[in-house]
Amino acid sequence: MRIEVKTSKAPMPIGPYSQAIKIGDLIFVSGQIPIDPETGQLINEPFSKAVETVLNNIKSIIEAAGASMKDVVKVTVFIKDLSKAQEFNEIYKKFFEEPYPARSFVEVKSLPRNAVIEIEAIAVVSRDD
C-alpha cells in the first residue's frame, strides 16, 4: 500500500509531488532543496547552511515516516559546484555514520528555484533496533 508522508517540519512540495512515499518498509524521499520550512525562504548562502537545511528537512521527513537517518540506504546529491564536495562531506558526516548510505554525487547546471543543492533519499524502516 502506497502512503504519502507529510510533515510541516519540512517544506511543502513546490510542484506536483509528495515529500515522500512509503511502500511497505521502503521510504522514497523526494529531492529537497534548501528551503526553510518555517519561512519558505531559499537558503543558498552560506553553503554549509544550505546543506544543513536540506539534510534537516530530509531528517524530518524520514522521522515522520517512522524511521531515522540510520535507516537511509541511498542518497543522491545534485550540486551546482563540484568544488564544494569536501565542504559537503564534512557536513554530511554529521548526519550519517558508518556504514554510510550508498551515494551518487552529480554536478548539474541548474536546480529548481536556482538552489545550489538538491538531495533525495531512500530509507528502509529498521526492524532490528
C-alpha positions in Angstrom: 0.0 0.0 0.0 1.3 3.4 -1.0 1.2 6.0 1.8 2.0 9.7 1.4 4.4 11.0 4.1 3.7 14.7 5.1 5.3 16.9 7.8 5.1 20.6 8.5 8.8 20.3 9.7 9.9 20.2 6.1 8.9 22.5 3.1 5.7 21.7 1.3 6.3 20.5 -2.3 6.7 23.2 -4.9 5.2 21.1 -7.6 3.0 18.0 -8.2 4.9 15.6 -6.0 4.9 14.3 -2.4 7.5 15.0 0.3 7.9 11.2 0.4 6.1 8.0 -0.3 6.2 4.9 1.9 5.6 1.5 0.4 5.9 -1.3 3.0 9.3 -0.8 4.7 10.6 1.5 1.9 10.6 5.3 2.1 11.3 7.3 -1.0 12.1 11.0 -0.2 11.7 13.5 -3.0 14.5 15.8 -3.8 14.8 18.5 -1.2 16.3 21.9 -1.9 17.4 24.3 0.9 14.1 25.8 1.8 13.4 26.9 5.4 10.1 25.1 6.3 9.0 27.9 8.6 9.6 30.9 6.3 9.5 29.2 2.8 12.7 31.1 2.0 15.5 29.6 -0.1 18.9 29.4 1.8 21.8 29.2 -0.6 24.4 31.1 1.5 26.4 30.1 3.3 26.8 26.8 1.5 27.1 25.0 4.9 23.7 26.3 5.9 22.1 25.2 2.6 23.4 21.6 3.2 22.3 21.6 6.8 18.8 22.8 5.8 18.4 20.1 3.2 19.6 17.3 5.5 17.5 18.6 8.4 14.4 18.6 6.1 15.2 15.0 4.9 15.6 14.0 8.6 12.2 15.5 9.4 10.5 13.6 6.5 12.3 10.3 7.4 11.2 10.7 11.0 7.6 11.5 10.0 7.6 8.2 8.2 8.7 6.3 11.3 12.4 5.9 10.6 15.7 7.6 11.4 18.7 8.7 9.4 20.4 5.4 10.3 17.7 3.8 8.1 18.8 5.7 5.0 20.3 3.3 2.4 20.8 5.5 -0.7 21.3 9.2 -1.2 21.5 11.1 -4.5 23.1 14.6 -4.4 22.7 17.1 -7.1 25.1 20.0 -6.7 25.9 23.1 -8.9 29.5 23.4 -7.9 31.5 20.2 -7.5 34.4 22.1 -5.9 32.2 22.2 -2.8 32.3 18.4 -2.4 34.8 18.4 0.6 32.8 21.0 2.5 29.6 19.0 1.7 31.2 15.8 3.0 32.2 17.4 6.4 28.5 18.4 7.0 27.2 15.1 5.6 29.2 13.2 8.2 27.3 15.0 11.0 24.0 13.4 9.8 25.3 9.9 8.8 27.7 7.4 10.3 29.5 4.4 9.0 28.5 2.4 7.2 27.4 5.4 5.1 24.5 5.1 2.7 25.2 4.3 -0.9 25.5 7.6 -2.7 25.6 9.3 -6.1 27.1 12.8 -6.3 26.2 14.7 -9.5 27.2 18.2 -10.7 24.3 19.9 -12.5 23.9 23.2 -14.4 20.7 24.3 -12.6 18.2 23.3 -10.0 14.7 24.4 -9.1 14.5 28.0 -7.7 18.2 28.3 -8.5 19.1 26.3 -5.5 22.8 25.3 -5.0 22.0 21.7 -3.9 19.2 19.1 -4.0 19.2 15.8 -2.2 16.9 12.8 -2.4 17.0 9.7 -0.2 15.7 6.2 0.1 15.3 4.5 3.5 14.3 1.1 4.8 12.4 1.1 8.1 14.6 -0.8 10.5 13.1 -3.7 12.4 16.2 -4.6 14.4 16.8 -1.6 16.6 
